[in-house]
Amino acid sequence: MQRTVSGLLKLISPDQNAEISDENVAWAVRLALEVRRRVKEQQKRVGSAEFRNTHFSFQLGEDGVEQFVTTAELQSDDTISSDPLPPGQVWALGVGGPEEHAGLYRVDVNMGPGSGVKVMNNPVPKAFQERVRYAEQNLYAQARSLVGEREPRQHEFSLQLRAFDAARSGAGLGLPALLALCSALLEKSLRGGLIAVGNLNLGGGIDPVYNAVDLAELAAEKRATTLLIPISARRQLNDLSDDVAARLTLLYYTAVRDALLKALGEP
């Protein structure tokens, strides 16, 4: 891989004394890792018992934000990859309700200078707007325990909700919205293959989930490997089929901080 990077950089900058920009280094490293990833994926197809899933990433610059490298043929807009999403993005399941079924969403957060939280969808789904407001207030109230010394009020967050099923309201996505905000602020990706379920109230409490089995089956259908779900759903999920239970790791959380730590894959 190092030889590939070296060769690519020599092609665009033959002068060995020339300064190479971080942008060009990132391009070369990403391309080299992408090619190597394809080799690993083919090895896994030939001998799945010998070769396991492989995640490639790199860190560059003073900030050292980890960037994961995947290949286009392994991606699909409406299925969940085992590769981590970039910081600020999270897969989520809306719990549904009387007027719509549960559905797959992705919450994307971009962070910049300024203050406040804005939803960029046009028109803005009212139910999602309300849950984002709850997520914002919980982020401010629990900032020290969630993001340490980082000050969320010194940043502007832009959220976009992407819906992949018939469900469009974004209802019940308070916890995923908060995870996306924290991920962007911490500049850390959530664990790959994860899909989050949960709704917040203004006091930081987690609302119960009443259709946990349906949600777990939908998560497995979308190829998630891990379902992050409130502990209140544990008894319901005892009725999960063996097939789904074998494909899906269940991560139960009791509070917002617990959910964030488990989403990040931290003890």
Protein Blocks (a to p, Z undefined) as FASTA:
>chain_A
ZZmmmmmmmmmmmblkbccdfklmmmmmmmmmmmmmmmmmmmmmmmmmlpccdddddded
jkopacddddfklgcfkbccfbdcdehiacdddebjjkbccddddddddddededjddfb
dcddfklmmmmmmmmmmmmmmmmmmnomacfklpccddddddfbfblnlpoilmmmmmmm
mmmmnopacdehiaceddddfkopacddfklmmmmmmmmmnopabdcddfklmmmmmmpc
fklmmmpccdddfbfklmmmmmnopZZ
